[in-house]
Each structure stands twice: as C-alpha cells, then as structure tokens.
Amino acid sequence: MSRKSKLLRFAELDSFANSFQCTDPDAQKVRRSDGTEFEAKGCWNKEVFGNSNPLIIELACGKGEYTVSLAQAHADINFIGIDIKGNRMHRGAKKGLALGLKNAAFLRIRIEWIMNHFGIGELSEIWITFPDPFLKNSKANRRLTSPMFLNRYKILLKKDGIAHLKTDSPELYAYTLETLKFYPGIQIITESENIDKDGLTKDDLAIQTYYEGMHRAEGKSIKYVSWKYQ
C-alpha cells in the first residue's frame, strides 16, 4: 500500500464515530471523531456504548474481522478492537459502521498502554488473535502472553474473566503454556495444538481473520488456549 493510501485511511479512520485514538503514552484521555477527548478508563460503557453490558477487548485486532464478527454474534456484549496499525483497523471500523453495529468500537493505541485506558475489573474477556510472536528471546517481554502482560490482564479482568489466545505460531503457543503453568493462580480452561483436529472450530473459534486464512492456506494448524485467574 502506498504512503498516500495509508494517509487517506488514517484520515478516514479519524472521522469514524466508532473509532478512538491516543498517541501519548502517558495520557489517559482518548480522542473522539469530533476532536473532543474523554477519559475512557472505567467509562467505556457509559461514554461509548450507553449500557452496562459486558465489555470484551480484542488485542492485535489487525483488520478487525474478529471484533466485527463477535459483535454480530453477541448483540448484548460490547467489543473493542485494539491495535496501533490504523490503516488495517480502518477496514473493521468501516465495516462496523456499514453494518450499523452499536456494540463494536476500535481503539488505536499501543497495546502496552492498555492500563491507561481500562479500569480495574472493567473487562469480561480478552481475545488475543494472531499477535506478533516476537520469536527473538531479546523481545520476549513484548509477547502478549509474557508475565508483564499477564499481570495487566489479571487487573483488568473481572473475577472469573477469561483470556483467549489464538495463534498459528507453535513457538508462541508453547511459550504461553509454559508461562501460564508457572504463573501463580492461573487456571487453564482449554488448550489445543490444533482446533480443527480437536473439534473446536465452532462458535467464536470458527471466526477466521485475514491472517488465519493465510496461515491455513499454508497448511499451518491453528492453536488455542484460554485461561482465567483464581
């Protein structure tokens, strides 16, 4: 994609009513499409969705397919897709508007900043869908299932809230299982090296992202693990 096309998508994303952004790592306010700002932490349901429904976020949402599909399947739950790649997120946000989804929103921030924008126990679930596995050991702390991130999820999730990882990376899957098993107070709910073989390709796990389609075309198996904090 040309730089001009990316800039056009960024500009259009900035105008979408279901899109929110923050580019300051120290700020707690996010910007609406009309240019106004509000402190979202602990206030997403009140400020954005106007209800008290459960709130679920998707990390590394990419083109937003999972967020949109989950919102379509669960009208009584609010969903927020999070990524820093605005030119990709643009597609999901635009589709959400076209479908008239009132329970889907998108937040453009670095995932490392989530503690700035969500409150203690504000989330019912967290989905991590095909994130960068950061295979180099020097970047292990950037993996979205590293202890640093697990600590944050524990704070943001409600009691009995669930976190999900869906990935094609055997390295990230193995790393995640090992990390979870040594993390105090975590209960693994489901683990699968191949969701098709294990008969898990149904309901929410049947949703496919653009990247999942690519991985499947290459013959890669899709792995999944879910957990909660006790």
C-alpha positions as semicolon CSV with decimal commas, in nm:
position;residue;x (nm);y (nm);z (nm)
1;M;0,000;0,000;0,000
2;S;0,132;0,343;-0,093
3;R;0,203;0,607;0,169
4;K;-0,073;0,822;0,020
5;S;-0,329;0,542;0,058
6;K;-0,225;0,487;0,420
7;L;-0,260;0,853;0,498
8;L;-0,608;0,858;0,342
9;R;-0,711;0,563;0,556
10;F;-0,573;0,725;0,869
11;A;-0,769;1,041;0,791
12;E;-1,089;0,848;0,729
13;L;-1,044;0,638;1,044
14;D;-1,013;0,961;1,239
15;S;-1,360;1,059;1,117
16;F;-1,535;0,734;1,211
17;A;-1,774;0,762;1,507
18;N;-1,676;0,413;1,628
19;S;-1,303;0,491;1,630
20;F;-1,099;0,635;1,918
21;Q;-0,729;0,719;1,934
22;C;-0,449;0,820;2,166
23;T;-0,089;0,880;2,063
24;D;0,051;0,987;2,401
25;P;0,192;0,700;2,612
26;D;0,126;0,895;2,932
27;A;-0,225;1,020;2,853
28;Q;-0,546;0,863;2,981
29;K;-0,779;1,053;2,750
30;V;-0,875;0,930;2,404
31;R;-0,992;1,136;2,109
32;R;-1,334;1,103;1,950
33;S;-1,403;1,156;1,582
34;D;-1,530;1,508;1,656
35;G;-1,193;1,600;1,810
36;T;-1,313;1,606;2,170
37;E;-1,139;1,397;2,433
38;F;-1,261;1,198;2,732
39;E;-1,109;0,976;2,997
40;A;-1,213;0,629;2,893
41;K;-1,069;0,432;3,183
42;G;-1,361;0,265;3,360
43;C;-1,609;0,457;3,147
44;W;-1,634;0,279;2,811
45;N;-1,987;0,152;2,863
46;K;-2,111;0,490;2,984
47;E;-1,926;0,714;2,738
48;V;-1,936;0,499;2,423
49;F;-2,196;0,223;2,438
50;G;-2,460;0,375;2,668
51;N;-2,532;0,049;2,850
52;S;-2,398;-0,180;3,122
53;N;-2,332;-0,485;2,904
54;P;-2,016;-0,695;2,945
55;L;-1,708;-0,546;2,777
56;I;-1,463;-0,756;2,576
57;I;-1,147;-0,635;2,401
58;E;-0,951;-0,788;2,113
59;L;-0,578;-0,719;2,121
60;A;-0,379;-0,708;1,797
61;C;-0,710;-0,684;1,610
62;G;-0,548;-0,617;1,271
63;K;-0,822;-0,567;1,013
64;G;-1,088;-0,605;1,281
65;E;-1,262;-0,916;1,149
66;Y;-1,283;-1,081;1,490
67;T;-1,418;-0,775;1,664
68;V;-1,686;-0,723;1,399
69;S;-1,784;-1,091;1,387
70;L;-1,804;-1,119;1,766
71;A;-2,020;-0,808;1,780
72;Q;-2,252;-0,952;1,516
73;A;-2,283;-1,278;1,708
74;H;-2,335;-1,121;2,052
75;A;-2,559;-0,814;2,037
76;D;-2,574;-0,797;2,418
77;I;-2,197;-0,762;2,462
78;N;-1,972;-0,464;2,384
79;F;-1,648;-0,517;2,190
80;I;-1,341;-0,302;2,132
81;G;-1,069;-0,393;1,883
82;I;-0,725;-0,258;1,973
83;D;-0,422;-0,213;1,750
84;I;-0,169;0,052;1,656
85;K;-0,199;-0,012;1,281
86;G;-0,467;0,236;1,187
87;N;-0,454;0,159;0,816
88;R;-0,550;-0,203;0,894
89;M;-0,805;-0,125;1,164
90;H;-0,974;0,109;0,915
91;R;-1,134;-0,189;0,739
92;G;-1,301;-0,327;1,051
93;A;-1,418;0,012;1,172
94;K;-1,566;0,092;0,831
95;K;-1,743;-0,244;0,815
96;G;-1,880;-0,200;1,166
97;L;-2,033;0,132;1,064
98;A;-2,174;-0,015;0,742
99;L;-2,339;-0,294;0,941
100;G;-2,479;-0,048;1,191
101;L;-2,315;-0,223;1,484
102;K;-2,372;-0,026;1,804
103;N;-2,166;-0,268;2,014
104;A;-1,835;-0,254;1,824
105;A;-1,567;0,011;1,860
106;F;-1,198;0,044;1,777
107;L;-0,917;0,196;1,978
108;R;-0,588;0,290;1,814
109;I;-0,315;0,273;2,079
110;R;-0,007;0,068;2,151
111;I;-0,119;-0,238;2,347
112;E;0,143;-0,160;2,612
113;W;-0,077;0,136;2,709
114;I;-0,395;-0,056;2,797
115;M;-0,363;0,020;3,169
116;N;-0,408;0,388;3,080
117;H;-0,743;0,325;2,916
118;F;-0,921;0,044;3,103
119;G;-1,012;0,020;3,469
120;I;-0,976;-0,249;3,734
121;G;-1,220;-0,532;3,660
122;E;-1,370;-0,348;3,362
123;L;-1,330;-0,638;3,119
124;S;-1,519;-0,966;3,096
125;E;-1,288;-1,123;2,839
126;I;-0,972;-1,054;2,642
127;W;-0,905;-1,203;2,300
128;I;-0,550;-1,211;2,161
129;T;-0,573;-1,304;1,795
130;F;-0,265;-1,391;1,588
131;P;-0,029;-1,145;1,754
132;D;0,332;-1,099;1,654
133;P;0,510;-1,390;1,831
134;F;0,834;-1,193;1,875
135;L;1,044;-1,505;1,833
136;K;1,376;-1,350;1,938
137;N;1,446;-1,408;2,306
138;S;1,555;-1,045;2,336
139;K;1,193;-0,943;2,262
140;A;1,021;-1,200;2,485
141;N;0,874;-0,929;2,710
142;R;0,684;-0,793;2,408
143;R;0,490;-1,116;2,362
144;L;0,129;-1,055;2,460
145;T;0,136;-1,356;2,692
146;S;0,455;-1,256;2,875
147;P;0,432;-1,221;3,256
148;M;0,422;-0,843;3,218
149;F;0,102;-0,861;3,013
150;L;-0,046;-1,143;3,223
151;N;-0,012;-0,915;3,526
152;R;-0,209;-0,645;3,346
153;Y;-0,483;-0,880;3,228
154;K;-0,529;-1,001;3,587
155;I;-0,602;-0,646;3,697
156;L;-0,833;-0,557;3,408
157;L;-1,043;-0,874;3,405
158;K;-1,343;-0,923;3,628
159;K;-1,345;-1,215;3,869
160;D;-1,371;-1,532;3,655
161;G;-1,299;-1,324;3,343
162;I;-1,143;-1,522;3,060
163;A;-0,845;-1,456;2,833
164;H;-0,802;-1,629;2,496
165;L;-0,504;-1,673;2,266
166;K;-0,548;-1,788;1,907
167;T;-0,227;-1,831;1,706
168;D;-0,056;-2,024;1,430
169;S;0,284;-1,995;1,600
170;P;0,400;-2,317;1,770
171;E;0,669;-2,117;1,947
172;L;0,426;-1,864;2,094
173;Y;0,181;-2,139;2,187
174;A;0,449;-2,340;2,370
175;Y;0,583;-2,028;2,540
176;T;0,232;-1,931;2,651
177;L;0,154;-2,272;2,801
178;E;0,482;-2,277;2,990
179;T;0,430;-1,922;3,117
180;L;0,071;-1,990;3,223
181;K;0,160;-2,309;3,408
182;F;0,420;-2,128;3,618
183;Y;0,208;-1,817;3,681
184;P;0,053;-1,828;4,031
185;G;-0,324;-1,861;4,042
186;I;-0,394;-1,921;3,673
187;Q;-0,633;-2,194;3,566
188;I;-0,603;-2,311;3,206
189;I;-0,951;-2,376;3,071
190;T;-0,879;-2,514;2,723
191;E;-0,558;-2,589;2,536
192;S;-0,533;-2,722;2,181
193;E;-0,247;-2,755;1,935
194;N;-0,499;-2,795;1,652
195;I;-0,853;-2,664;1,696
196;D;-0,973;-2,843;1,382
197;K;-0,843;-3,182;1,495
198;D;-0,985;-3,128;1,845
199;G;-1,327;-3,025;1,716
200;L;-1,311;-2,671;1,850
201;T;-1,378;-2,490;1,522
202;K;-1,724;-2,372;1,619
203;D;-1,897;-2,073;1,773
204;D;-1,647;-1,791;1,841
205;L;-1,348;-2,005;1,744
206;A;-1,499;-2,056;1,398
207;I;-1,436;-1,690;1,315
208;Q;-1,142;-1,651;1,078
209;T;-0,926;-1,344;1,035
210;Y;-0,745;-1,247;0,719
211;Y;-0,421;-1,376;0,867
212;E;-0,577;-1,702;0,981
213;G;-0,692;-1,764;0,625
214;M;-0,335;-1,709;0,505
215;H;-0,194;-1,944;0,768
216;R;-0,447;-2,216;0,686
217;A;-0,365;-2,186;0,315
218;E;-0,004;-2,255;0,409
219;G;-0,109;-2,572;0,591
220;K;-0,047;-2,436;0,940
221;S;-0,256;-2,563;1,231
222;I;-0,441;-2,312;1,449
223;K;-0,365;-2,328;1,819
224;Y;-0,575;-2,202;2,108
225;V;-0,552;-2,163;2,482
226;S;-0,787;-1,994;2,728
227;W;-0,739;-1,923;3,096
228;K;-0,868;-1,738;3,398
229;Y;-0,727;-1,608;3,722
230;Q;-0,828;-1,770;4,050
